Amino acid sequence: MLDKKGNILLYVVIVVGAILSLTLAVSSFVFSGIRISKYMADYQGAYYAAESGAERALYNLRKQDILLGNGDCGFDTVNCQLTMSDKQVTDLTLNLAENQSIQFDLFKPESGQLSPKIYSITFGWQGAGTTIEVSKVLWPSLPAGQAWAWETFPSTNVSKLFFPFASSPVTDSSFDANKNYRIRLKALSGAANNLVISFYDGGHNKISVPNFLNIKAVGSYGNSSQTINIDTQRYSPILGLFDYVLFSEEILKK
């Protein structure tokens, strides 16, 4: 009889221990789920804060031609820090999809900034069926303070060259080092992958190219922090280069 009572007590202890272990396991699982949900909420909040800062920087850049200063993104409801910096690149490597282009503003006519002394561009890519179109808009140098007479701007200052794929990098040497250029490279008839572009002076020394901007937005929310990095062109697309033209024999009315 005593043995039976002892066995029952042992069974009770085992059952209670099993229930307690199961309860602890379920509680740990529930608490882990709650923590994960909170982390996800913090992650999303931090990401949206960073995205808002990056979008604000891009809007001011493209719509108002304003570079925001480093510091707070300017929102009262989210925590976001913004950093913007100019980039000088020597060897630019990128992928261009078919009909996609990249632009180099080697000077800015609005400010009178002059081009570096460019003599040639060398570029190579992967994509045997792809042709690279090089379009150039050329401005002669003007004395400081002299305004541009756009109505007399000669159409001959816009030129294009086409370079089919080659196993080794190709070179465009049709530059006048005393002129100012805006240049566009465009992939035709296919993608140009691993496109490497370099600019050279008269001594065949590489020249750093301006017109690139890095935007870094860091958003924070709760215990999470997220960063968005954007590398973009500083200035607007090339003037005078249109891929499509709308023509009508009738008067166009807005």
trRosetta pair geometry for C-beta under 8 A, 3 or more apart (Angstrom, degrees):
i j d omega theta_ij theta_ji phi_ij phi_ji
1 4 5.8 -51 -152 31 33 111
1 5 6.7 31 151 -15 64 103
2 5 5.8 -54 -151 37 36 110
2 6 6.3 35 152 -18 67 106
3 6 5.7 -57 -151 38 32 112
3 7 6.4 35 151 -22 66 104
4 7 5.6 -53 -149 33 33 112
4 8 6.5 34 152 -21 65 103
5 8 5.7 -51 -148 34 33 112
5 9 6.5 34 153 -18 64 105
6 9 5.7 -53 -149 36 33 112
6 10 6.4 35 152 -20 65 105
7 10 5.6 -55 -151 35 33 113
7 11 6.4 34 152 -20 66 104
8 11 5.7 -54 -150 35 32 112
8 12 6.4 34 151 -22 65 104
9 12 5.6 -52 -149 33 32 113
9 13 6.5 33 153 -19 64 104
10 13 5.7 -54 -150 35 32 111
10 14 6.4 32 152 -19 65 106
11 14 5.6 -55 -149 36 33 111
11 15 6.2 30 155 -18 68 106
12 15 5.8 -55 -146 38 30 109
12 16 6.1 27 157 -16 66 108
13 16 5.9 -55 -142 39 28 108
13 17 6.1 29 156 -20 63 109
14 17 5.7 -58 -149 38 27 112
14 18 6.3 28 154 -20 64 105
15 18 5.7 -54 -149 35 30 110
15 19 6.4 29 154 -17 65 105
16 19 5.8 -55 -148 38 32 110
16 20 6.2 32 153 -20 65 108
17 20 5.6 -55 -145 38 30 112
17 21 6.2 31 155 -20 65 106
18 21 5.7 -54 -147 36 30 111
18 22 6.3 29 155 -18 64 107
19 22 5.7 -56 -148 38 30 111
19 23 6.2 32 152 -22 65 106
20 23 5.6 -53 -147 35 30 113
20 24 6.4 30 155 -18 64 105
21 24 5.8 -55 -149 37 30 110
21 25 6.3 30 153 -20 64 106
22 25 5.7 -55 -147 36 32 111
22 26 6.3 29 155 -16 66 106
23 26 5.9 -55 -146 38 29 108
23 27 6.1 30 154 -20 65 109
24 27 5.6 -54 -144 37 30 112
24 28 6.3 32 156 -21 64 105
25 28 5.8 -54 -149 35 29 111
25 29 6.4 30 152 -19 63 106
26 29 5.6 -55 -150 36 32 113
26 30 6.3 31 153 -19 67 106
27 30 5.7 -54 -147 36 32 110
27 31 6.2 28 156 -15 66 108
28 31 5.9 -56 -144 40 29 108
28 32 6.2 33 154 -22 64 107
29 32 5.7 -54 -148 34 28 113
29 33 6.5 30 153 -19 62 105
30 33 5.7 -55 -153 34 32 112
30 34 6.5 32 150 -20 65 103
31 34 5.5 -50 -149 34 36 113
31 35 6.4 35 153 -18 66 103
32 35 5.7 -54 -148 37 32 110
32 36 6.3 33 153 -19 66 105
33 36 5.7 -53 -145 37 31 111
33 37 6.3 34 155 -21 64 105
34 37 5.7 -53 -149 35 30 112
34 38 6.5 29 152 -18 64 105
35 38 5.7 -55 -150 36 33 110
35 39 6.3 33 152 -19 66 105
36 39 5.6 -53 -146 37 33 112
36 40 6.3 34 154 -20 66 105
37 40 5.7 -53 -148 36 30 112
37 41 6.4 31 152 -19 64 104
38 41 5.6 -53 -148 36 33 111
38 42 6.3 32 152 -17 66 105
38 222 7.1 -163 167 -175 90 158
39 42 5.6 -54 -147 39 32 111
39 43 6.1 37 152 -24 66 106
39 223 7.1 -54 -111 72 73 112
39 224 6.7 117 -161 -63 64 120
40 43 5.4 -50 -144 34 31 115
40 44 6.4 29 157 -16 64 104
41 44 6.0 -54 -147 37 29 108
41 45 6.3 29 154 -18 63 108
41 222 7.2 73 100 -9 88 156
42 45 5.7 -57 -147 39 30 112
42 46 6.2 29 156 -18 66 108
42 221 5.2 -178 -156 104 63 88
42 222 3.4 -95 -113 63 114 132
42 223 5.4 -2 -170 47 167 67
42 224 3.7 138 132 4 103 117
43 46 5.9 -58 -148 38 27 108
43 47 6.2 26 155 -19 64 109
43 224 4.7 -132 -79 -156 50 164
43 226 6.8 93 -161 -57 62 122
44 47 5.7 -54 -144 37 31 111
44 48 6.2 26 159 -15 66 107
44 221 7.9 -59 78 73 50 149
45 48 6.1 -57 -145 39 27 106
45 49 6.4 31 154 -22 63 107
45 78 7.5 -168 176 -128 86 104
45 219 7.6 -156 130 148 58 118
45 221 3.1 -138 110 137 115 169
45 222 6.5 93 59 3 138 102
45 224 7.1 121 61 64 90 120
46 49 5.7 -54 -149 33 31 114
46 50 6.5 28 154 -15 65 105
46 219 4.5 147 -176 110 56 95
46 220 5.6 -2 -121 -126 100 19
46 221 4.3 -141 -59 23 68 94
46 222 7.5 -97 -45 42 103 82
46 224 4.3 -130 -12 111 143 99
46 225 5.5 -152 -155 -119 143 20
46 226 4.1 131 125 4 103 100
47 50 5.9 -57 -151 38 31 107
47 51 6.1 31 152 -19 66 109
47 219 6.4 175 -75 69 6 138
47 226 4.4 -23 -81 85 59 173
47 228 7.9 95 -153 -51 65 109
48 51 5.4 -51 -140 39 34 114
48 52 6.2 41 156 -25 65 102
48 78 7.4 -123 104 -118 86 151
48 219 6.9 -176 70 171 40 165
49 52 5.8 -51 -150 31 29 112
49 53 6.8 27 152 -16 61 104
49 73 7.7 162 173 30 80 154
49 75 7.4 -151 -145 65 82 148
49 78 3.9 -171 -118 173 102 129
49 79 6.2 9 -169 62 155 53
49 80 4.6 -161 163 -70 95 103
49 219 2.9 146 86 -150 97 120
49 220 6.7 -72 85 36 155 36
49 221 5.9 162 -13 -42 135 108
49 226 7.5 131 57 53 90 104
50 53 5.8 -56 -153 36 34 111
50 54 6.4 31 153 -16 67 107
50 80 6.3 171 -87 -128 41 104
50 217 4.4 137 -163 116 71 99
50 218 6.0 -26 -105 -143 106 12
50 219 3.2 -114 -39 -6 72 109
50 226 4.9 -119 -3 98 142 94
50 227 6.2 -167 -133 -122 150 19
50 228 4.5 144 147 -2 115 105
51 54 5.8 -56 -147 39 32 110
51 55 6.1 31 156 -18 67 108
51 217 7.4 160 -58 97 14 143
51 219 7.3 -27 6 -28 58 149
51 228 6.1 106 -81 -38 54 158
52 55 5.8 -56 -145 38 29 110
52 56 6.3 31 155 -22 64 106
52 73 6.7 100 105 145 90 150
52 75 6.2 34 125 -53 136 153
52 78 6.3 99 52 55 146 155
52 80 6.5 -120 75 -63 99 164
52 217 7.9 -173 67 174 51 149
52 219 7.4 95 35 -93 91 132
53 56 5.7 -54 -148 34 30 112
53 57 6.5 31 154 -18 64 105
53 73 3.5 -92 -111 -115 102 141
53 74 8.0 134 -118 31 79 79
53 75 7.4 -105 -74 -5 79 120
53 80 4.1 -171 -54 165 129 137
53 81 7.6 14 -135 64 166 20
53 82 5.0 -158 -180 -77 121 103
53 217 3.6 162 91 -144 117 127
53 218 7.8 -26 57 38 159 35
53 219 6.5 -173 5 -68 121 94
53 228 7.7 159 70 49 97 118
54 57 5.7 -54 -151 35 32 112
54 58 6.4 28 153 -15 66 106
54 215 5.8 116 -134 130 81 124
54 217 4.2 -121 -52 4 81 143
54 228 4.8 -67 -45 99 145 135
54 230 5.8 121 -155 -16 119 132
55 58 5.7 -55 -145 39 33 109
55 59 6.2 37 155 -23 66 105
56 59 5.7 -51 -145 33 30 112
56 60 6.5 25 158 -13 63 107
56 68 7.2 48 122 -47 96 158
56 73 6.0 116 49 -179 144 97
56 74 6.5 -164 161 54 159 119
56 75 7.8 -153 -41 -48 155 101
56 82 7.9 -85 76 -86 112 149
57 60 6.1 -60 -150 40 28 106
57 61 6.2 28 152 -21 64 111
57 68 5.3 -104 -115 25 80 129
57 73 7.9 -81 -42 -136 94 90
57 82 6.0 167 -66 -153 125 133
57 84 6.4 176 -151 -76 133 124
57 215 4.9 155 114 -145 150 135
57 217 6.9 -153 -3 -63 132 116
57 230 7.9 164 86 51 128 136
58 61 5.5 -57 -145 37 32 114
58 62 6.0 10 166 -3 70 112
58 215 7.1 -103 -59 -3 79 176
58 230 7.2 -52 -68 124 112 167
58 232 7.3 98 -112 -10 98 172
59 62 6.5 -66 -137 46 23 94
59 63 5.4 -13 179 15 65 123
59 64 7.6 38 136 7 68 100
60 63 6.8 -58 -108 54 17 89
60 64 5.1 -43 -154 50 56 115
60 66 4.4 -68 171 72 101 100
60 67 7.5 147 119 -93 113 13
60 68 5.6 88 73 -45 154 99
61 64 7.7 22 -10 56 7 71
61 65 7.1 33 -169 -114 37 28
61 66 6.9 -108 -81 63 37 49
61 67 6.7 47 -99 -91 86 57
61 213 7.4 -176 -133 88 146 162
61 232 7.6 97 122 97 159 140
61 234 7.8 -112 -164 -153 118 49
62 65 8.0 12 -155 -66 7 52
62 236 7.5 110 -140 -93 69 88
67 84 5.9 -172 -173 121 97 150
67 213 7.7 -139 -117 -137 113 142
68 74 7.7 -103 -147 -20 136 130
68 82 6.1 -9 111 124 128 148
68 84 6.1 121 70 -9 75 144
69 84 7.6 -130 -145 38 14 113
70 82 6.4 -157 -138 99 44 70
70 83 5.0 24 -125 -117 102 60
70 84 6.4 -148 -72 28 73 71
71 81 6.9 -86 176 -146 22 75
71 82 6.5 -8 63 54 39 85
72 75 7.8 -141 164 32 96 59
72 80 6.9 92 -163 79 61 67
72 81 6.5 -52 -99 -105 41 57
72 82 7.2 25 130 14 13 94
73 78 7.5 -23 62 89 131 103
73 80 3.6 -15 4 100 135 118
73 81 6.9 -114 -33 -77 86 9
73 82 4.8 115 -89 -35 72 114
73 217 6.5 53 -90 -140 127 106
75 78 4.7 6 105 45 137 89
75 80 6.0 49 33 26 117 122
78 219 6.6 -22 163 -145 120 103
78 221 7.1 -41 -146 -76 88 104
79 219 6.8 118 87 -161 66 56
79 220 4.3 -46 98 64 122 95
79 221 6.7 170 40 -71 103 57
80 217 6.1 -7 -172 -172 108 96
80 218 6.9 157 -155 81 56 49
80 219 4.9 -16 -102 -101 87 73
80 220 7.4 -172 -78 19 42 71
81 217 7.4 159 81 -155 46 49
81 218 4.7 -10 58 58 95 102
81 220 8.0 35 -2 -8 96 107
82 215 7.4 -27 -161 -165 92 84
82 216 7.2 145 -159 83 45 58
82 217 5.4 -10 -104 -104 74 75
82 218 7.9 -160 -71 23 33 70
83 214 7.9 -13 113 113 90 95
83 215 7.7 150 84 -159 55 39
83 216 4.3 -10 61 62 101 107
83 217 7.9 -165 27 -71 66 36
83 218 7.8 34 0 -6 102 103
84 213 6.5 -4 -169 -177 94 106
84 214 7.0 166 -150 86 46 57
84 215 5.4 -5 -105 -106 84 68
84 216 7.5 -167 -72 25 40 70
85 213 7.4 159 82 -156 36 62
85 214 5.1 -10 60 57 85 103
86 210 6.9 -15 -178 -148 119 92
86 212 7.2 106 -169 78 60 59
86 213 6.1 -41 -107 -102 50 68
86 214 7.9 163 -113 17 3 81
86 234 7.2 11 -120 -81 89 138
87 212 4.0 -54 67 97 109 107
87 213 6.6 -167 8 -85 94 16
87 214 5.5 90 -47 -24 118 100
87 231 7.1 -10 5 -139 159 101
88 208 3.9 30 169 165 106 133
88 209 7.0 150 -158 60 62 34
88 210 6.1 -29 -104 -88 76 61
88 212 7.7 172 -74 47 19 106
89 92 4.9 70 132 -74 139 90
89 208 6.4 141 65 -154 23 78
89 209 5.6 -32 66 54 80 89
89 212 5.8 35 -11 19 117 152
90 198 6.8 14 157 -129 67 88
90 206 5.0 60 -166 145 107 130
90 207 7.5 172 -127 91 75 22
90 208 5.2 -52 -75 -94 73 69
90 209 7.5 146 -98 6 25 81
91 196 5.9 -8 -175 -166 99 99
91 197 7.4 152 -158 70 50 45
91 198 5.3 -18 -105 -84 73 98
91 206 7.3 -36 -54 -152 79 148
92 102 7.7 177 132 156 141 154
92 196 7.2 156 81 -152 47 46
92 197 4.7 -17 61 57 99 98
92 198 7.8 177 22 -71 70 49
92 209 6.9 -52 -31 50 125 133
93 194 6.5 -18 -164 -156 102 57
93 195 7.0 157 -150 80 50 49
93 196 5.0 -12 -97 -98 83 76
93 197 7.9 -178 -76 17 37 69
94 102 6.5 117 70 -74 148 149
94 195 5.7 -29 69 62 67 98
95 191 6.9 6 -179 176 93 113
95 192 7.2 172 -158 92 49 58
95 193 5.0 0 -125 -125 97 62
95 194 6.8 9 -85 -37 80 37
95 195 6.7 139 -105 10 28 94
96 100 4.6 -164 -167 84 79 105
96 101 7.1 47 -146 -91 128 20
96 102 6.5 -104 -87 -21 120 103
96 125 7.8 -43 33 -131 105 148
96 185 7.4 -120 -64 117 162 98
96 186 7.5 -175 176 -153 145 34
96 187 4.1 158 116 -22 118 128
96 191 6.5 173 93 -160 57 66
96 192 4.4 12 55 55 105 99
96 193 7.9 -139 39 -70 57 34
96 195 5.6 12 1 -4 104 149
97 100 4.3 78 56 -9 75 130
97 187 6.8 180 99 65 24 139
97 191 5.2 -38 -132 -110 41 100
98 130 7.6 -133 -98 -115 79 104
98 187 5.7 -108 -114 112 35 108
98 188 7.3 61 -154 -143 77 19
98 189 7.1 -132 -135 78 110 9
98 190 5.5 -71 -89 -152 105 7
98 191 5.4 -72 -42 -64 72 61
99 186 6.9 -3 -152 -178 34 106
99 187 6.8 -64 -12 78 19 77
99 188 7.1 63 -79 -103 56 53
99 243 8.0 81 -161 -149 102 155
100 186 7.2 -177 95 -145 30 70
100 187 5.9 11 54 34 73 109
101 184 5.1 13 176 -179 129 106
101 185 6.3 163 -155 85 75 43
101 186 3.9 -30 -94 -94 101 84
101 187 7.5 -161 -81 9 52 66
102 184 7.1 164 81 -152 39 62
102 185 5.3 -8 56 58 89 95
102 195 8.0 176 8 100 141 141
102 197 7.6 -153 90 -10 141 157
102 233 7.9 170 -159 -67 68 124
103 182 7.0 0 -173 178 102 94
103 183 7.1 156 -157 87 55 49
103 184 4.8 -22 -102 -99 76 84
103 211 7.4 -101 111 149 82 146
103 233 5.8 46 64 -129 101 156
103 235 7.9 -105 114 76 128 89
103 237 6.3 -176 -50 -132 161 58
103 238 5.7 -163 -131 -38 128 96
104 181 7.9 21 99 114 100 99
104 182 7.1 176 89 -158 56 51
104 183 4.5 -4 57 60 102 98
104 184 7.5 -171 21 -76 68 38
104 185 7.9 40 -7 -6 104 96
104 199 7.9 157 -173 -62 161 133
104 209 5.6 -51 -144 -173 120 133
104 211 6.0 152 -150 50 49 147
105 108 6.2 47 156 -76 126 74
105 182 5.2 -8 -115 -118 63 94
105 210 7.2 -61 82 93 80 93
105 211 4.3 139 44 -96 89 139
105 233 7.6 108 -2 -173 107 107
105 234 7.1 -103 42 64 131 99
105 235 4.8 22 -20 43 163 137
106 115 4.0 35 136 -127 109 103
106 116 6.5 -103 -165 29 104 76
106 118 6.3 -53 -143 -20 157 140
106 180 6.7 -174 94 -165 98 64
106 181 4.8 29 42 70 132 80
106 182 6.6 -158 23 -86 78 41
106 183 6.7 45 -17 0 111 102
106 209 7.2 -65 -98 -142 80 88
106 210 7.4 122 -125 44 39 92
106 211 7.7 -65 -64 -22 34 129
107 113 5.0 -173 -156 100 77 80
107 114 5.5 -36 -114 -162 132 17
107 115 4.4 -82 -39 -58 111 70
107 139 7.4 -117 78 55 128 120
107 180 4.2 -58 35 -154 147 114
107 181 7.2 100 14 44 97 41
107 182 7.5 -102 49 -60 68 77
108 111 4.7 33 96 29 113 104
108 112 7.9 -13 87 28 74 24
108 113 4.7 40 40 39 86 117
108 235 6.5 -172 -107 -84 105 150
109 112 7.4 35 -165 -73 36 35
109 139 5.8 152 -89 -67 118 178
109 148 6.1 32 167 -57 128 144
109 180 7.4 128 -78 125 82 149
112 142 7.2 -101 -124 71 92 96
112 144 5.8 72 -171 -120 159 68
112 145 7.9 3 -76 -32 152 34
114 141 6.5 12 -115 -114 110 110
114 180 6.2 -114 -147 -89 58 109
115 118 6.1 -62 155 2 122 107
115 179 7.1 12 34 108 141 46
115 180 4.5 166 -18 -124 111 61
115 181 5.7 59 -100 25 155 74
116 199 7.5 95 82 132 127 139
116 201 7.4 -86 151 -84 103 101
116 207 5.0 164 127 -178 148 139
116 208 7.9 134 -47 65 165 60
116 209 7.9 -119 26 -101 135 54
117 177 4.3 27 -165 -167 84 108
117 178 7.9 9 -125 -67 86 43
117 201 5.2 53 93 -133 99 100
117 202 6.7 -43 139 -15 121 95
117 207 7.6 -168 64 -92 62 151
118 121 7.4 8 -174 -55 118 83
118 175 5.1 -77 115 166 92 156
118 177 6.4 -176 62 -114 39 65
118 181 6.5 -72 53 29 143 134
118 199 5.6 -57 -123 -169 104 115
118 200 7.5 88 -151 66 63 42
118 201 7.2 -86 -108 -96 28 55
118 207 6.6 -124 -93 52 73 155
119 173 6.8 -6 151 -146 76 78
119 175 5.6 172 -157 75 21 116
119 177 5.4 -11 -76 -71 76 107
119 200 5.8 -60 61 101 95 82
119 201 5.7 81 2 -172 109 27
119 202 4.9 129 -55 -78 149 55
120 171 5.4 7 177 -175 126 105
120 172 6.3 165 -157 83 72 50
120 173 4.3 -21 -103 -102 110 68
120 175 6.2 -159 -73 22 38 120
120 199 7.6 161 89 -155 46 51
120 200 4.9 -11 63 57 89 109
120 204 8.0 -7 45 -107 125 69
121 134 7.3 165 67 -131 141 141
121 171 7.0 163 83 -152 45 57
121 172 4.8 1 54 52 94 101
121 175 7.6 104 -15 -35 85 134
121 183 7.3 158 -53 177 155 163
121 197 6.6 -14 -173 -165 107 90
121 198 7.1 155 -158 81 59 46
121 199 5.6 -27 -103 -101 75 65
121 200 7.4 -180 -87 15 27 82
122 169 5.1 54 173 147 97 130
122 170 7.2 179 -148 90 62 33
122 171 4.8 -23 -97 -98 79 82
122 172 8.0 -168 -75 21 35 65
122 197 7.6 156 84 -153 49 43
122 198 5.0 -13 61 62 94 98
122 200 6.7 45 -7 -17 105 120
123 132 6.6 -152 99 162 134 174
123 163 7.8 118 70 84 106 157
123 169 6.0 -179 96 -154 17 99
123 170 6.5 -22 65 59 68 77
123 172 7.9 5 14 0 102 101
123 185 6.9 140 -84 -128 175 153
123 195 6.3 7 -174 -173 110 88
123 196 6.4 174 -145 84 62 52
123 197 4.6 -5 -100 -102 107 69
123 198 7.2 174 -75 21 59 64
124 166 7.6 -86 -122 75 87 87
124 168 6.6 -70 -107 168 133 35
124 169 3.3 -85 -48 -89 109 77
124 170 6.9 134 -84 8 67 63
124 195 7.5 -179 91 -142 37 49
124 196 5.6 -3 55 50 80 98
125 130 6.7 -67 104 86 131 135
125 132 6.9 131 12 -58 138 125
125 165 7.3 -94 74 -119 92 88
125 187 7.9 -147 159 -105 169 109
125 192 4.0 -20 -179 -168 159 93
125 193 6.4 127 -176 59 91 39
125 194 6.2 150 -144 81 59 65
125 195 4.1 -7 -97 -96 111 74
125 196 7.3 -180 -75 15 60 63
126 192 7.5 127 58 -167 48 48
126 193 4.5 -42 68 74 102 94
126 194 4.9 45 5 44 110 110
127 130 3.6 24 120 3 121 129
127 165 6.3 -142 93 -96 64 132
127 187 7.5 19 89 -152 163 121
127 190 5.0 172 177 125 119 120
127 191 5.4 -152 -104 86 145 60
127 192 5.2 -116 30 -103 143 43
127 193 5.7 127 -44 15 105 82
128 165 5.1 177 -148 107 36 163
129 165 6.9 1 -8 -9 9 141
129 189 5.7 -115 146 134 88 104
129 190 4.4 110 90 -29 94 153
130 165 5.7 87 60 -63 66 111
130 187 5.5 -27 -164 -161 122 95
130 188 6.9 135 -163 68 66 48
130 189 5.9 175 -119 82 42 80
130 190 3.8 -112 -76 78 84 105
130 191 6.3 -83 -84 74 140 26
130 192 5.0 -180 144 -74 154 76
131 162 5.5 5 171 -173 124 100
131 163 6.6 156 -164 77 72 43
131 164 5.1 -38 -105 -100 91 56
131 165 7.1 -95 -81 -28 48 71
131 187 7.8 132 73 -162 45 47
131 188 4.5 -31 70 69 94 104
131 189 5.4 51 14 32 95 117
131 190 7.9 99 9 36 58 92
132 162 7.4 155 81 -157 46 51
132 163 4.7 -16 61 61 95 101
132 170 7.7 178 47 56 129 131
132 185 5.8 -15 -170 -164 108 97
132 186 7.2 142 -159 69 56 42
132 187 6.5 -30 -102 -100 65 53
132 188 7.3 173 -92 19 15 87
132 192 6.2 63 -82 -89 97 152
132 195 7.8 133 -97 -132 130 126
133 160 6.1 -14 -172 -165 98 109
133 161 7.5 157 -156 81 51 42
133 162 5.5 -21 -102 -103 69 75
133 163 7.9 -174 -77 22 24 73
133 184 7.9 -3 107 109 90 89
133 185 7.2 149 77 -156 53 44
133 186 4.4 -19 59 61 105 98
133 187 7.9 -141 18 -56 84 8
133 188 5.4 70 -24 -23 109 123
134 160 6.8 151 81 -155 51 55
134 161 4.8 -11 59 60 103 91
134 162 7.7 -167 20 -78 74 27
134 163 6.7 43 -12 -7 109 111
134 172 5.4 -68 74 -82 177 164
134 183 6.8 -19 -167 -165 87 102
134 184 7.5 157 -154 82 41 51
134 185 5.8 -12 -100 -101 69 72
135 158 7.3 -5 -173 -171 95 84
135 159 7.3 170 -151 90 53 43
135 160 4.9 -17 -100 -100 74 85
135 183 7.1 151 82 -158 54 51
135 184 4.5 -8 58 58 103 100
135 186 7.0 27 -3 -1 110 114
135 238 7.0 158 108 91 119 168
135 241 5.2 92 148 -122 149 141
136 158 7.4 170 87 -149 53 41
136 159 5.2 -9 57 60 97 88
136 160 7.6 179 17 -80 70 39
136 174 7.9 -156 6 99 156 106
136 175 8.0 -159 -128 -98 156 81
136 181 5.5 -40 -157 -150 102 111
136 182 7.3 146 -156 77 52 49
136 183 5.4 -12 -103 -104 76 76
136 184 7.9 -163 -70 24 37 68
137 157 6.3 49 -163 133 59 93
137 158 5.5 -8 -103 -102 73 76
137 181 7.0 133 72 -158 52 57
137 182 4.6 -8 57 58 104 99
137 183 7.9 -152 26 -70 68 37
137 238 5.6 160 -3 -170 133 112
137 239 6.3 129 -163 69 170 73
137 240 5.2 124 -111 61 129 127
137 241 6.6 -114 -50 -35 115 106
138 157 4.5 -131 62 -163 84 88
138 158 7.8 -158 17 -69 77 33
138 159 7.5 17 -10 10 114 104
138 176 7.7 60 -144 38 136 112
138 179 5.2 -5 -160 164 108 135
138 180 6.9 131 -160 75 56 56
138 181 5.7 -23 -101 -99 68 72
139 142 7.8 -50 158 -19 108 101
139 148 7.9 -47 -144 -117 130 123
139 157 6.9 64 -75 -175 43 144
139 179 7.2 151 71 -176 41 85
139 180 4.5 -29 67 73 90 113
139 181 7.9 -171 23 -75 72 27
140 179 6.4 -59 -104 -126 49 85
140 180 7.3 117 -156 22 4 95
141 178 7.1 -80 -11 165 123 78
141 179 7.4 -138 -29 -123 82 39
141 180 6.4 123 -75 -24 66 109
142 146 4.6 -129 165 74 114 120
142 148 7.2 -134 -31 -83 164 70
143 146 4.8 80 65 -14 82 124
148 153 7.5 21 173 -73 106 109
149 152 4.5 12 118 31 115 110
149 153 7.2 -179 98 -46 63 70
150 153 5.2 -20 -156 -20 47 121
153 157 6.7 -84 174 36 84 139
153 240 7.8 -120 131 -83 137 136
154 157 5.1 107 79 -17 85 99
155 158 6.2 -50 -174 27 57 106
156 159 7.7 20 177 -61 54 95
157 240 7.8 -8 91 150 94 169
158 240 5.0 -140 -83 143 133 124
158 241 6.7 177 -150 -76 122 78
159 174 7.7 -105 114 128 145 137
161 172 6.1 146 76 -126 148 120
161 174 6.6 140 -44 27 149 145
162 188 7.5 -41 -137 38 107 144
163 166 7.6 -64 170 -6 96 108
163 170 4.9 170 -168 98 135 157
163 172 7.1 -100 -55 -64 135 101
166 169 7.5 50 82 159 111 3
166 170 5.2 111 29 -58 134 104
169 196 7.2 -68 -99 76 125 103
172 175 7.4 83 124 -31 88 97
175 179 7.4 -148 -175 55 72 109
175 181 6.9 -57 -134 -43 105 152
176 179 4.2 63 81 1 107 116
177 201 7.5 69 -123 -152 126 71
177 202 6.3 -24 -72 -53 156 106
182 238 5.0 160 131 -120 125 97
182 239 7.4 77 61 30 157 77
183 238 8.0 -138 67 -89 6 136
184 238 5.2 -95 -40 -16 124 145
184 241 6.2 -172 20 104 147 171
185 195 7.6 167 128 169 141 145
185 197 6.7 -150 -4 -96 162 141
187 190 6.7 -92 166 89 106 51
187 191 6.0 29 156 -143 154 31
187 192 4.1 -148 -103 -4 121 105
187 195 7.7 -120 -73 -63 114 146
192 195 4.5 47 136 -67 109 122
198 206 5.6 -63 -171 -123 110 107
199 206 6.7 95 72 -158 57 64
199 207 4.5 -63 105 60 105 98
199 208 8.0 -69 58 43 117 3
199 209 5.5 114 5 -64 138 109
200 204 5.3 -8 -172 -139 132 43
200 205 6.5 137 -152 64 75 31
200 206 6.0 -48 -96 -95 67 42
200 207 6.5 161 -111 0 13 94
201 204 7.4 -94 68 -22 59 12
201 205 5.1 -11 40 56 105 87
201 207 5.5 106 -42 -54 90 117
209 212 7.5 70 105 -11 87 110
210 234 7.4 -34 151 15 88 143
211 233 5.8 -5 157 -154 95 79
211 234 4.9 -132 -154 28 51 106
211 235 6.0 -61 -137 14 101 99
212 231 6.3 -2 -175 -172 106 93
212 232 7.5 155 -154 82 62 30
212 233 6.6 -50 -102 -107 55 44
212 234 6.6 -92 -47 -28 7 94
213 231 7.4 158 80 -153 45 48
213 232 5.5 -28 64 68 94 78
213 233 7.3 44 17 144 94 10
213 234 4.7 115 -32 -84 114 81
214 229 6.8 -21 -166 -165 95 91
214 230 7.2 151 -157 80 47 52
214 231 5.6 -19 -100 -98 72 71
215 228 7.9 -12 113 111 92 89
215 229 7.3 150 82 -158 56 42
215 230 4.3 -9 58 59 104 104
215 231 8.0 -167 22 -72 72 27
215 232 6.8 4 1 15 113 112
216 227 6.6 -13 -167 -167 90 103
216 228 7.4 164 -150 84 43 52
216 229 5.4 -6 -103 -105 78 74
216 230 7.8 -164 -69 25 39 68
217 227 7.2 157 83 -153 48 53
217 228 4.8 -5 58 56 97 99
217 230 8.0 23 2 1 99 106
218 225 6.4 4 -178 -176 97 103
218 226 7.4 168 -153 86 53 41
218 227 5.0 -16 -102 -101 77 81
219 225 7.1 168 88 -153 48 55
219 226 5.2 -11 60 61 96 90
219 227 7.8 -178 21 -80 68 34
219 228 7.7 31 -3 -2 105 101
220 224 7.2 169 -149 92 53 52
220 225 4.8 -15 -101 -104 81 84
220 226 8.0 177 -78 22 38 64
221 224 5.8 -12 67 64 75 94
237 241 7.7 -117 156 65 101 103
238 241 4.6 22 98 25 120 123
242 245 5.7 89 117 -71 134 81
248 252 5.9 115 57 -64 138 97
